[in-house]
């Protein structure tokens, strides 16, 4: 993998930075501390792995910005790719967007967008751990692996080779194995003796067979006796049924005799009624004469009453005839007055409607005048409140005095105030950022002062020998620089205080302006309502001038209506009468009634009271006649009833005779029933005795079967537990094998042995390429490093890394890192060094430059990216970028 370029926007110190890396050779990124060099390395790491070494991802977005973007282009084999990553702040949280593009036919096309953080290491072949341990060499860490104590170096290598992970897995499987073995031991202790269980179940089966044999014998006896009981029960039931049948026959005979008695009594009663009917038949002819007389008298009475009604109708018709003539005269005389009356009445209704409408508007004027007074108060109040706020605003700024003359500019002033608030807030945030930056720089200076106080003759920046100037002079310069920074902080604080004062003043102004605008809006609204009300009042007043004329007209019409009310009512009544009556119809009715009176032929003088008395007396006789006739009408029915009763008596006598004959069949039935019942009791006693013999056998048999089931279940559970134990033992054995294979004697030993064999060989090949006169590099079991040197005295002399020079240590450190990278499965084509010259003296810096050139020339690493504040690296670089305050400048 080779890096092509990186494009950074609003990321940490960089607003818009583009760097093109030398694809073969050294790219140097040079700048002072705090210039933004490390931010570029952070951007590379973020692009590749989607996280940050600085903590929260949201803190990677440049202060004051909403969004940061990083684009990293690289080559992998013959293909070119681009990683795109975006961070967008959303309130207190953030969102990220990631994608990988592949270059095809001259342009980038989306390659994949899901599980980016998992897919990129597969694509590049570089895991995050490999990158941070072998590709990225942090400040002062080139010799880090060399200078570690053997135990510490062993721990680092084991961690890099994931041996701790294998040990965790081994421990996990060991714990599982021990848990299973404990479980196996616990189950084994609880298992019963299988042989004793089988013997016990055989004994129970023998006893069960004996009990079942005895049970069958007794059950046969029980079945025989129960059959006899069944037959005897049937015999008893049969006799009991015959007894019941006898009782039913006796009951029927009693009932028939009772019915016979009742029928004889009914015959006597019927004969007595028949005798009474024959007596009543003698008086019928005399009563019929009275009935005929009644009909004659009622005919005369009816004719008399009809003549009286006709005479009344005739008199009434003659009165109507006279009334009709009178009403016709009234209609003729009052017709014009009635017509005029109706016209005036209609006119009055119209006037009343208009007068009511105008009267209502009088009330509206009163309500409008009251509202007008309220509005005047509102106008005065809102004006005073707005002026009061304008006075408060004038105290803050004189320019607000114009509000008193032109309140319409309030909206414009609100917009200006909102703009200033936003501006002051942004300036305050910038000052806070600058304040934090200066504070960090002061902390760095303080740390440098502490480092110098503990330093043994080296400069804190370049670490050269400080022979030309003393520690006190360096510390003094740093203190001066710290004071300058503190003075800047004080100035920032003053600016911040001033900005805060202006911000608070502007916020107060905005609050008062909005309040002023609110009162002014209310004042304008009230003023508009006042104008509308005045227009309405004037319009109503013009309408009310017509009210007096209308009231005069109303008075005249009401006077006319009052004077002619009676005549109009007479006219209306006469119209109704004439409408209801017809003279021709009345005359026809009179002629008909006179004809009907003539046809009735009623004597002139009739004593009506005497006639009514005679009719009443005759009606009594008529009632008696009707009663006698009704009584006599029963004669035929009674005669038929007598015949029916005699027939029923004959039938009952026959039934009694038949029942007495049948009763003879049931003689001695009680004695037979009692005898058979006694036999049944004896059989049931025998059955009970057999049952008592059978119960203990059934109980014993149930107990034996229960024990047999329990032991069978125990045997079944024993088989299951044995099977379970077998599975658990197999599983425990599997865990034991995994525990061993993942433990120190298994895969860990294989990995360790491979590392101890291959890592020195790989390191040796790269280290020798630097031209140092060493034979071999060896690692002990604890990863202690020793180097074979040629001597005259012997060939196998080995020295520790402490005995080699500083330059040789740097070369060995780089060789070890590259060898480790190869061992971890990544043949590194690029290496990143972050401040490699820090803590190095002049000679070692020159040696490092030579080593880096050799690395490039020997093609042990194709691409080198070096971040440094030391400009001596520029001599070895193929491409140089200067970084200053987050801005990057390329040097050809």
Protein Blocks (a to p, Z undefined) as FASTA:
>chain_A
ZZfbdcdehiajbfbdcddddfbdcddddddehilmmmmmmmmmmmmnopafklpaklmp
cghiabdcddddddehjbccddddddddehjbccddddddddeehiacdfbfghklmmmm
mmnopafklmmmmmmccehilmmmmmpcfklmmmmmmmmnommmmmmmmmmmmmmmmmmm
mmmmmmmmmpccfklmmmmmmmmmmmmmmmmmmmmmmmmmmmmmmmmmmmmmmmmmmmmm
mmmmmmmmmmmmmmmmmmmmmmmmmmmmmmmmmmmmmmmmmmmmmmmmmmmmmmmmmmmm
mmmmmmmmmmmmmmmmmmmmmmmmmmmmmmmmmmmmmmmmmmmmmmmmmmmmmmmmmmmm
mmmmmmmmmmmmmmmmmmmmmmmmmmmmmmmmmmmpmklmmmmmmmmlmmmmmmmmmmmm
mmmmmmmmmmmmmmmmmmmmmmmmmmmmmmmmmpghiafklopacfkbcfklmmmmmmmm
mmmmmmmmmmmmmmmmmmmmmmmmmmmmmmmmmmmmmmmmmmmmmmmmmmmmmmmmmmmm
mmmmmmmmmmmmmmmmmmmmmmmmmmmmmmmmmmmmmmmpcfklmmmmmmmmmmmmmmno
pafbdcfklmmmmmmmmmmmmmmmmmmmmmmmmmmmmmmmmmmmmmmmmmmmmmmmmmmm
mmmmmgoklmmmmmmmmmmmmmmmmmmmmmmmmmmmmmmmmmmmmmmmmmmmmmmmmmmm
mmmmmmmmmmmmmmmmmmmmmmmklmmmmmmmmmmmmmmmmmmmmmmmnopacfbdcddf
kopacdddddfkbmkbccdfklpcfklmmmmmmmmmmmmmmmnopacfbdcdehklgoia
fklmmmmmmmmmmmmmnomafbdcdddfbfklmmmpmbdcddeehiacddZZ
